[in-house]
Amino acid sequence: MGGSGTGRQYSGSSAPSRRTQSPRGFRPGVPATLFTAFFLPLLLALGIWQLNRAEEKETLFGQFAAGAGEAVPLDSRPGGLDDVPRYTRVEARGVYLDDRQFLLDNMVEAGRAGYRVLTPLLLADGRVLMVDRGWVPREFGESARTPEIGVAVEPRLVSGRLDRLPRPGIALEGEPGQGWPRVVTRGIRAGKAPGLRGTVVRPGRHPGGAVHGVGLQENGLTVQMSAEHAKRGRSWQAWLLAAMFFGPLAVAWFLYFDSGWRPGSTTNHGQLVSPAVPLPAVSLPTPAGGRTDAGLLRDTWSLVYVDQGRCGPPCRDALHDSRQTRLALGRRMDRLQRVYLYTGQAPDPAFIADEHPDLVVAALSGPDAEALAAALPNSSEGFWLVDPLGNLMMGYAPDAEPKGMLEDLKKLLRISRIG
């Protein structure tokens, strides 16, 4: 990786021997653990709920398909309808009770509010069957009127499917309206009319021709999937749900731990040293005649500047940029130390004391420094970033842009849990 910013390369006999690093262990942080502990059971519960809904739909489709046979005549069938399965095709002869109709409020069709028209059908034996004749839009405003839903009182044959009594989208509190047709907002309970057993006949088309002129819509109960198709749908939906949840985890695990793949493009401004080079722990001489601790480049992040001269103007500019970069880290500045290693004459001690009192200055010379110098690339003048474990991981040219260096340091210190 070169000091010119294009990246220095190891070459020749001075190339360091890179130690084989053990693969990084999986150590999730506290936020990630809490996030997983909360959302994993939630997502699994939602998945189970969806599967249960699929089973319920499959049951409904099966009931609907089972009821597609020959229509059961209700007017010749004595007793109640409790033993007749839901969605069974039925037919009945009788007379509509035009003066006892219900308008079930808060029913929406195609985004419009309106009523379901429920009309009692009086059978010849005195029993009453509620017929869902369809939907009609509701008028609003001061001049709003109850829709005209009159039907001719004459014998007729009604055919359709047996279903439960409909319920409104929003069941409002309050007493039902007065007069007829009666507006209700909480549904109709069985037992309000003789013979009503909590069921309703939903015709495939309007049984009374008179309602066509008042906007009463078709009420065919349309099912577009067969029971067999619904069963297949449930199967692939379950597999899709499992793949969406576990697929990304499996791919990420394989890419990170097994394939060794890393993204080709990066957002760092410095030149990555890959793999990172472990630096030896050595004690270096200082200009004052002492020596540094052997763990100088351990336990904290280190921004190391290497210079071969007496720290002339370019060196002083680089040290100024490193000082301002560290100050710009704010509350994280204490996690980064600045180290100045020189290979020639020592810098002016007065300059260091006045301008850079926090700077650790040491000579990269002597027998103990040879191992450290050998671990650095050739022509190693410039900035080097060393992690708290003593690994050389990134380099910058001496005239590197401080803004890019600051962005890299902020990102590393934000995600790092060491040092």
N, C-alpha and C positions, 0 to 999 in steps of 0.2 A: 504494500500500500504506500504510494509515493507522497512526498510532502507537497507536490504540486497540486494535489486535490484529485488526481486521476486514480489514486490508489496505489500503495506500495505493494510490491510482490516479494515473497521470499525467494532468494536465489543463491546459488553457490554454496560454499561450505559453511557460510554463516547462517544458513537457514536453520531455525530452531526445530528441534524434534517435538512435534505436537503430541501431547499425551492423549490417549484415548479417554474421552470423558464418558462417564456413565450416563445413561439416558435419564432425563429428568423425570422425577416421580410426579404422579398426579396429586397435586395439593390444592384443592379448591379453597377459595377464601370464604370468610364468614358470610358476606352478602350472597355469594353464589349458593352456599349451602342452605341458607335460610330461604332463598328464592326457590330452590329445588324442593326443600321440605314442605313448603306451602303449596306450590303449584302442581307438583307431581301427583299428590292424592286428588287434588281438584280436577286435573285433567283426566286422570283415570276414572274418577266418579262421573265426569261428563261423558266419557266414552262408554261406560257401562249404561248410563242413562240413555244414550243414543241407541245402543244395542237393544235395550228393553223397548224403546219406542219402535224399533224396527220389528221386534217380535209382535208388538201390539198391532202394528199395521199389517203384518203378515196374517195375523188372526182375522182382522177385519176383511182383508182381501179374500181370505178363505171363506168367510161367512158370506161375503157378497157373491162369490162364485158359486157357492152351494145353493144360494137362493135364486139362481137363474133358470130354474126349471119351469115347469108348467104352473100357471097361476093357481093359488088356492082360493076357492070361493068362500068368502067369510059370511055371506048372508045365509048360507045353508049349513054353517058350522056352528053348533050350539056352544054355549059357554064362553069363557074369556079367551084371550090371545096369549096367555102366559107361556103356553107350550109351543107357540109358533116362533121359530128362530128369526133373529133379526135379519133384515134384508130379503126376506122371503117375498117372492112375487105373489101379490094377492089381488083379488077383485071383489067388489061388493056392489050390490044394487040398493039404492035408497034415494032419499030426498034431502037436499041441502037445507039446513035451518038458516035461511038468509038473515033472520032477525037475531041470531045469536052467534055472530062471527067475532073473532078476536084478531087484533092487530098487535103482533109482538114487536115492540120497539127496539131500537139500538141494533138493528141487523144491517150489515154493510154488504153491498154488492158493487164490485168495480170501483171501490173508493167512495161510493155515495151512501149516505144514510137513508134508511127506509124501514119498512115493516115486512114481516112475514105474515101472510094472510092464512089464518087457520079457521077452517069452516067445518062445523059438525055435520056429519052425514047420518041421518036417522034411518036405521035399517027397518025392515018390515016387522021384526020381532020386538021393536022398541029399544034395541041397543043403539048406542051412539058411537061413531067412529070419527076421530078428528082427522081431517084431510089438510095437508099443507098444499095450498093452491099456488104458492109462488111468492114473489117479492114485488113490492110496489114502492116507488120513491116517496120520500116524505117532503112536504113543503114546510118552509120556515118563514118567519115574519109575522106581522100582525094580521095579515090577510090569509094566513095558512089555513087550509081546510083539510078535514079528514078525507082521504081518498075514497072514491066511489068503487066499492067492491061488490056491488050487488050481483046476485046470481039467480037465475030462474028457478023457482020452486017447482020442480017436475022430476019424475022418476028418471034415474040415469044409472049407467054402469061406470064405476070408478075403478081404475086399475093402477097399480104402482107397486112400490116396495114398502114393506113394513119397517119402521124405524122408531127411534125414541123421539119423545117430544123435543122440539128445538129449544135452545136456551139463548138468550141475548148475549152479545159480546160483553156488555157491561150490565150487570144486574143492579139497577138503581133501587134505593129505598123508596117507600111510599105506597099508598093504596092505588089499586087499579082505577082507571078512569070510569066515569059513569056513562050510562047509555050504551047504545049499540050502534056500530061495532065498537067493542070495548078495547081500549089501548092498555096493554100490560107491559111492564118493564122488567119483571122478574121471572118470566116464564109461566107456564100453566101446569098446575099439579093435577095428577090423576085423581078422579073422584069428584071433580067439579061438575061433571055431566054424567048421566046414567050410562054405564057400560064402558066408560073411558078407562083404559088400563095402562096409561102411561106410554101409549104408542101412537104413532101417526102414520098415515099413508102418504107417501111422497109420489105423486103421479109423474109419469114420464112426460105427459103433456097435459094441458089444461082440460079438466073434465067438463067445464062449463063454458060454452062459447061466448057467453055474455061478458066475460072478464077481459077478452082480448082488446076491447076498445078503451080500457082505462089504464093501460100500461103495465099490466100484471105480467111479469116475466116468466119465461120457461123455468121449470124447477126439476129438470131431469138430473138424477144423481149420477154423475159421470165418474167412472173409474177407468183410468187409462192403462192400468197395469193389471195383468192377470196375477193370480196367486203364485204361479210358477216364476214369473218375472220378478215378483216382489221377493221371493226366496233367494233368487240369484242376486238381486240387488243388495239384499242384506249381507250376503257373503262378501261381495267385493267391497262394500262400504266398510265392513269390519277390517278387511285386509288393508284398505286404503288408510283408515284411521291409524292402524298399527304402524304402517310404513311412514306416515307423516310424523309420527312421534319418535319412533326408534330409528328411522332411516338416517336423519342428520347426525344423531349421536354415533351410530356405527361408522358412518363415513368419516366424521371428525376424528374418532378414535383411531381408525386405520391410517389416515393421513398423518396424524401427529406421532403415533407410537411405532407404526410398522413400516410405512413407506419412506419416511424421511423427507417427504415433500414439504416444501415451504413456498409461499407465494412468490412468484417471479418478480413482481413489482413491490417496492417498499416505499414508505413515506419518510424514512430517515434522511437527514441532510449529510451526515457523516458517512465515512466508508466503513462498512461492517467488516470485522475480522471474523471470518467463519472458516472453521470453528474457532471459538474464542481460545486464546492462548493463556494458559496458567503462568503467572509470573512468580519467580522464586521469592521467598521472603529473605531479604538481605538488609543489613545495616549499612547505611551510607554516610560518608563524612560530610560535615556541614562547614560553611565558611568560618564559623567561630571556633573551629577546632574540635567540636564534639561529634557525635554520631547519632543518627536517627535510630528509632526503634526498628527492630526487624519486621514488625507488623505494620510498617508505615502504610502500605497499600492494602490493608485489610480492614474489615468491619465497617467501612463507610465508602461511599462513592468518591472516586478521586479523578479530578481533571488535571492530568499531568502535562506540563509543557516542557519540551526538550529543546535545548538551545546549545549551539556549539561555540558561541562567542562570549563576549563580555556583556551581553544584553544591551545592544545598541538600540537605535530608534525603532526598527521593526520589532525587536523583542519587547520593548517597552509598550508599544502599541498593542501587541498580543496580550501582554499581562493586564493592560488596562481593560481590554475587551473581556478577558476571563473574569476580572473582578466585577465588572458591571453585569455580566451574565449571572454570576452567582448571586449578586444582590437582587436581581430581577426574579429570582426563584421565590422570594418572599419567605413564608413560613417554612418552606422546605430547604432553605439555604444551609441550615445546619447539617443536612445530610450529605453535603458535598464539600470536600476539602480541595484546595488548590495546591499543587506540588510543582516546583520548578527544579528540573534536573539540568545541570550544565556540564559540558564535557571539556571546556577550556578554562579560561580565567573566571574567577568568581565575580558575580555582579557587585555593583557599588552597594555596600551595606547601608549607607545613608539613604539611598534611593529606596531600597527594600523596606527599611524601617518607617520611612515617611509615607510611602505610597501603598505598600502592601504588607501591613503588619500581620495579616492572617496567613501569608504565603509561607509554605514549608519549602526551604531551599536546601538542596543537597547536591553533592558532586557525583556525577556518574563516572567515577574513576576508582582505581584501586582494585585489588584482587577480589573483594567481595562483590564489586559491581559488575564483574565480567559476566556472571550468569544472567543478571538482569539485562545488560546490554545485548547479550546474545539472543534473548527472547524478543527484543524489539526488532522490527524490520530494518533493513539497510536504509541509510539516509533517513533516520527516524526523527528528524527535526519537525516539530509541530505539536499539535495537541493530541493526547491520547486519553481515552475514557476507560477507567478500570473499575470493575464492579466490586462490591464488598467482599467477594470471595477471592479476590486477587486475579481475576481473569481480564486480560486485555481484549476488549470487545469492539471498540470503535475508534477511528482516527479522524483528525481534521487537519487541513493544511494550516500553516502558520497565519495566513491571511484569510482564514475561513470567516464567513459571514456570521457575526454574533447572533443574529436573529434565528438562523437555522440551528445553531448550537443550543440556544435557549429552548427552542421547541422540542428538540430531542431530549434534553434533560428534563423538561417538564413532563413529557410523556413517560420516560423511564421511571422517574421518581413517583409518579402517580400510580403506576401499575406495580411497581416493585414493593415487595414486603420484607426486603432485607436492607440493612444499612440505614 
